[in-house]
Amino acid sequence: MDEKLHEITQMGIERPELIKVVSNVQSNLVPEVAYTYHILYTFVHVFHMRQRKVLSDNDWTGWMRWMKSAFEQGTISEIWKNIEVEKWFDPAFEEFINKELIPTVKNK
């Protein structure tokens, strides 16, 4: 399933106009938003791997650093706030982002 989701998001990055097949809300979807979804789906995959205890503590620490840096330095936090996350991500991941990564941005 993860591989299928990866393929779908990859196609969305390469051809953002295809995203209207699953969401016609934003008809002028720019490549940055499509890329953000791909990054977020990668983050959710890592998050679920951590929940299933597949990642070591060291791997998780590395991913946390990368995710926090992305939310602090990039535009991903702005895009996160402007998408309907409850439609695309599970509640546990949404809570993780809002409690663990977004506060980092606010405290800067």
TATAQUI-V791053 format. One record per residue. RES is the residue in three letters. PHI is phi in radians with two decimals (999 if undefined). PSI is psi in radians with two decimals (none if undefined). OMEGA is omega as a letter, one per 30 degrees, with the letter a starting at -180 (* if undefined). Layout:
res={RES RES}
phi={PHI PHI}
psi={PSI PSI}
omega={OMEGA OMEGA}
//
This chain:
res={MET ASP GLU LYS LEU HIS GLU ILE THR GLN MET GLY ILE GLU ARG PRO GLU LEU ILE LYS VAL VAL SER ASN VAL GLN SER ASN LEU VAL PRO GLU VAL ALA TYR THR TYR HIS ILE LEU TYR THR PHE VAL HIS VAL PHE HIS MET ARG GLN ARG LYS VAL LEU SER ASP ASN ASP TRP THR GLY TRP MET ARG TRP MET LYS SER ALA PHE GLU GLN GLY THR ILE SER GLU ILE TRP LYS ASN ILE GLU VAL GLU LYS TRP PHE ASP PRO ALA PHE GLU GLU PHE ILE ASN LYS GLU LEU ILE PRO THR VAL LYS ASN LYS}
phi={999 -1.06 -1.14 -1.11 -1.08 -1.05 -1.09 -1.10 -1.20 -1.09 -1.10 -1.15 -1.24 -1.20 -2.43 -0.96 -1.11 -1.31 -1.09 -1.08 -1.06 -1.82 -2.67 -1.69 -1.16 -1.95 -1.25 -1.80 -1.09 -1.58 -1.00 -1.10 -1.23 -1.06 -1.11 -1.06 -1.03 -1.08 -1.10 -1.10 -1.18 -1.18 -1.06 -1.15 -1.11 -1.09 -1.01 -1.20 -1.09 -1.15 -1.05 -1.46 1.10 -1.54 -1.57 -1.28 -1.04 -1.12 -1.08 -1.10 -1.06 -1.09 -1.12 -1.06 -1.05 -1.15 -1.12 -1.10 -1.07 -1.08 -1.28 -1.40 -1.78 -1.75 -1.63 -1.05 -1.18 -1.16 -1.17 -0.96 -1.21 -1.84 -1.86 -1.51 -1.06 -1.14 -1.49 -2.08 -2.30 -1.28 -1.02 -1.14 -1.19 -1.03 -1.12 -1.02 -1.06 -1.19 -1.65 -1.75 -1.92 -1.14 -1.00 -1.03 -1.20 -1.15 -1.46 -1.19}
psi={-0.73 -0.67 -0.70 -0.77 -0.70 -0.78 -0.75 -0.81 -0.60 -0.75 -0.66 -0.58 -0.78 -0.59 1.37 -0.43 -0.34 -0.34 -0.43 -0.29 -0.67 -0.33 1.87 0.27 -0.79 1.60 -0.39 0.84 2.16 2.74 -0.54 -0.66 -0.74 -0.75 -0.68 -0.77 -0.72 -0.77 -0.79 -0.67 -0.54 -0.77 -0.74 -0.62 -0.78 -0.76 -0.79 -0.60 -0.68 -0.74 -0.65 0.05 0.62 -0.54 2.46 2.88 -0.70 -0.79 -0.76 -0.72 -0.74 -0.79 -0.71 -0.74 -0.77 -0.80 -0.77 -0.74 -0.73 -0.75 -0.49 -0.73 -0.41 -3.03 0.06 -0.61 -0.63 -0.74 -0.72 -0.75 -0.35 0.04 2.79 1.41 -0.55 -0.30 -0.38 -0.30 2.65 2.71 -0.63 -0.71 -0.73 -0.77 -0.72 -0.86 -0.84 -0.53 -0.59 -0.53 -0.73 -0.75 -0.55 -0.71 -0.75 -0.56 0.03 none}
omega={l l l l l l a a l l l l a a a l l a l l l l a a a a l a a a a l l l l l l l a l l l a l l l l l l l a l l l l l l l a l l l l l a a l l l a l a a l a a l l l a a l l a a l a a a a a l l l l l a a a a l l l a a a a *}
//
